[in-house]
């Protein structure tokens, strides 16, 4: 049981390190974020969706709101993603 606990703590620290290397580039509804994620992927940029509401529901508690879905990219790709995100936002406003 103790090794399992050590593994859990190790994985938590790993997740923390990964999150520190990510930059939030956009937040909106799940549908809109998924669309932007696909556009970034088409341009060779990996991204990650973080949905606190869905995570909370599956864990048995609620965190965030139903529309608070965040899209992250690795910090090394943030400069490349910014013009794509800006263009996406301007097209949404049309």
N, C-alpha and C positions, 0 to 999 in steps of 0.2 A: 504493500500500500504506500509506503514512503517513496519508493521509486516512481510510482504513478504520480504522487503529489509533486515530486521534483520535476517530472516531465511536464506536468500541467503548468508549473511556474515557468519552466523554460519556454514552453510554447507561448505563454502570455508575454514574456519578455520579447520573443521573436515577433509576435504580432505588434507589440509596441514599437519595435524598431522599424517594421514595415510601414506602420502608420506615420512615423516621423519622416519617412522618405516620400510621402504622398502629399500632393497639393490639391485642395478642393478647387475645382475649376467651374462648377455649376451646380445649382440646386433647383429642383422643380418637381413636377409630378413624375411618377415612375415611367409613364409612357414617353414623355419628352426627354427624360434623362436616357432612356434606352435608345431612343433615336440618335441622340448626340453621341452616345457610346459607339454605335455602329458607324457613324461618320468618322469618328476618331480612328476606329479600327481600319476603315478603308484607307486612311492616311498613314497607317503604320504606327499608330500610337495606342499602347495598351492603357486600359483604364479599369477602374473598379467602382462598382456601385455600392453605396452604403445606405441601407434602408433601416433606420432605427426602429420604425414602427413595426415592420415585419419581423425583425429580430426579437423585439420585445414580445410580440404576440406568440411566436414559436417558443419563447422561453417561459411564457406564463405571466408576463407583465407587459405593460404598454409603456414605451418610451418614444418621445417624438410625436409628430402628427402624421396623419395618413399621407399628406402631400410633401413631407420633408424627406426627399430622396436626394442624396449627394453623389456627385461624380468626381472621382479623384484620378489624377494621373501621377506618374512618378515625376519627382522634381526635375530630373534630367530632361523630361519631355514637355515641361510646362511652357517654355518659350515657343516651342513648335505648336502646341495645342492652343495657345492664346488667340491667334488670328482665326483659327477654325471656330473656336467657341464664340468669338465676337461676331463673326459672319452669321453663325447659327442664330444668335440672339437677335441680330438686326433683321434677319429673315422672318423670325417669329413675330416681330412687331409690325410687319407689313400687313 
